[in-house]
Amino acid sequence: MNTHFLCPPHRQWLSQNLRAAESHYFHAADTAQYFIEQRDWTSALPYCGCAFETLEIILSGSSEPLAHQILNFTHSGILLAKGFGQLGRLDDRASTYQRCIDRLQLQLTINHSLQHNQLITDCLQALQKGLQTCDLRHHKQRSNNHVSYTNFAKSQLH
């Protein structure tokens, strides 16, 4: 996923101001939720992305992330992946799930206490289910596209 929702100066500022990053996350998440409730995924996606990237910054800047930060990261990743799916960006959807999984697996390796390991493991399971669903739908869509193309090709021969 090459998409970046935060500009470099904003990203740097949030990295240096984790308290402001927390506030920024809540604002982005609330705005995303508003658009999702309106079923306006085009407008929701940038806010989902900002919330997700802000939580990546928070996790990276925290020596021991809090449980709600881990849960919010997982939730925002799932919403971002869903947004990509709603807009037909299937590769970005799968990449988002994988990016979340990679980040939480890294968190398990750097987490020196066992405080949140079960929570992280539970979040990883939810994300892996999403990724598997993604893979199945993507494979089914490719199969359907192939069937449609084959049927079209056959109709052109007759």
Secondary structure, 3 states (H helix, E strand, C coil): CCCCCCCHHHHHHHHHCHHHHHHHHHHHHHHHHHHHHCCCHHHHHHHHHHHHHHHHHHHHHCCCCCHHHHHHHHHHHHHHHHHHHHCCCHHHHHHHHHHHHHHHHHHHHHCCCCCCHHHHHHHHHHHHHHHHHHHHHHHHHHHHHHHHHHHHHHHHHC
